[in-house]
Amino acid sequence: MKNCSPECPRLVTERPACRGQESPPSDLRLSSLQLEEAERFAMVVIDLGEEAGEFLAKGYLALGLTYSLQATDATLKSKQDELHRKALQTLERAQQLAPGDPQVILYVSLQLALVRQISSAMEQLQEALKVCRDDANALHLLALLFSAQKHYQHALDVVNMAITEYPENFNLMFTKVKLEQVLTGPEEALVTCRQMLRLWQTLYSFSQMGGLEKDGSLGEGVTLKKQSGMHLTLPDAHDADSGSRRASSIAASRLEEAMSELTVPSSVLKQGPMQLWTTLEQIWLQAGECSRPQ
């Protein structure tokens, strides 16, 4: 069993939003030019002061998120700390202007987690959960905060509850794999990886029928069910040669084998949302890690 902590693995790139509000994909990356433009537009709103009305809080929210993303890209520790501090101060200002806004509270909690103020982050998150208690991102953050406090079983319970509500959320399932590696070992984690592959197969099949949204999620009214015509096999946790290669090498070779088994023309493989293919690669890398001898 690994003695590593899965705490807050995606906090930097995953920006939560309450149900009904759009949330960017977890693999979103903005260029420095885009961040500068976002900062400029946020300052335009803030400079309006009271004239901005309810949008003033949104302006501070946008500016705080911009600082946080800039901190993610910063290479110097001193610059990261400065930007994280500015992000927290700006988000707290947004919260002062809109104290009951669950989205603002959630982002404040996230920023507190990023600067490792876990207890304060938990307090803020509990406030957000009073309003959007079944939100996937809020529940995911709750699980990550439990994990950061080494309450792994509580974290796994929250993730399982969230997955019941959001069965096609890969971010939740990746966190579940990490927690299972810590709590129960690689065999259980590999079971979850298999479930992720089956889900990926379903999403891929629907993408070929035009049933996916641009972000790779299922369209409205679509029900998940097992699809035929594609057979992917996970590496065995007890594979004899798994100990002689790095997990990434195992994943890469197994992915190549699996791709060769797809019963669709090679030209079709290049179609569909790119996020789907990125997710598949991540699944295989995770499966390779689980297959590595402990």
Secondary structure, DSSP 4 states (H G I P E B T S, - for coil): -------STTTTT-----TTS----TT----HHHHHHHHHHHHHHHHTGGGGTTHHHHHHHHHHHHHHHHHHH--SHHHHHHHHHHHHHHHHHHHHHSTT-HHHHHHHHHHHHHTT-HHHHHHHHHHHHHHSTT-HHHHHHHHHHHHHTT-HHHHHHHHHHHHHH-TT-HHHHHHHHHHHHHHT-HHHHHHHHHHHHHHHHHHHHHHHTT-B-TTSPBPTTPPP----S----PPPTT-GGGGGS-HHHHHHHHHHHHHHH--S-HHHHT-S-HHHHHHHHHHHHHHHHHHS--
